[in-house]
Amino acid sequence: MITYLCEDTPEGIFTAIYDAWAAKIPDDRLHLMTEQEMNFSLFTEYRQVETDQEKAVKVARSIRQKIANEAYVQVYYASLSDEEDKVDAIYHFLKQGFRYGARVLDMHGLVQVCRVYELYRAVSNENQKYRGFVRFAEIGRQGQKLLLARIRPKNQLLPLLGQHFADRFGQENFAIIDDERAMGYFHGKTAFLSKVDMAQIDRLWQGQRDTAYEELFQTFFRSIAIKERENYVCQRTMCPIRYRDYMVEFNKTGTDHEKLHKIQEEHRA
């Protein structure tokens, strides 16, 4: 068995696919995975893949030209998934795609097609939720303000969320921090992804911040609530607890997690 180890980024994954395709290794002797998932096995040859932008661009261009732009979107989203089999799934999907062209997107009987679509859908759904659940806080003094948001997503959403908010806050300086991966998307005169020091982010988060809009939003959240129609189980379904860590409306409005869990257990019983 030959295993290709690549960086856990779309560029790293595309580079590994390029190298594996060029090597023409039989499918039953080939395995592709990211470095984070590395678990050494006996009788396996490991090949470290260095991320190459030129190779990644070639793979992306080939997907668009020889399959379809929709296929590229699905593959790109799948590459941001946290699932361990994503690199293998993408590679085998592309083999079918280069064989059948755009028709492959309708071949739901193929396991490879279904798996990539599952990964795409999971990332897309979480991204859609976070578009509505991200909350920015104003950090710093007048004239040196930064809009800062923190999230804990299951998948790698920073490239998607960063572009979404860059389109809407084009003139603003903002940062979105992924606490799980210690990564940040920074937008100012330029935009980039970078590793961050979480201790420094914590100090910045707890530092001087303008809470006027946060308090206004909390007041609005409380004022529109109808006490007689409170339904914590439904609320948790529409806005799961894992999204709430940095949602200001749940910081001081008294969302009772113990009460919520109790009601949910009663509902299950």
Secondary structure, 3 states (H helix, E strand, C coil): CEEEEECCCHHHHHHHHHHHHHHCCCHHHEEEEEHHHCCCCCCCEEEECCCCHHHHHHHHHHHHHHCCHHHHHHHHHHHCCCCCCHHHHHHHHHHHHHHHHHHHHHCCCCHHHHHHHHHHHHHHHHHHHHHHHCCCEEECCCCCCEEEEEECCCCCCHHHHHHHHHHHCCCCCEEEEECCCCEEEEECCCEEEEECCHHHHHHHHHCCEECHHHHHHHHHHHHCCCHHHCCHHHHHHHCCHHHCCCCHHHCCCCCCHHHHHHHHHHHHC
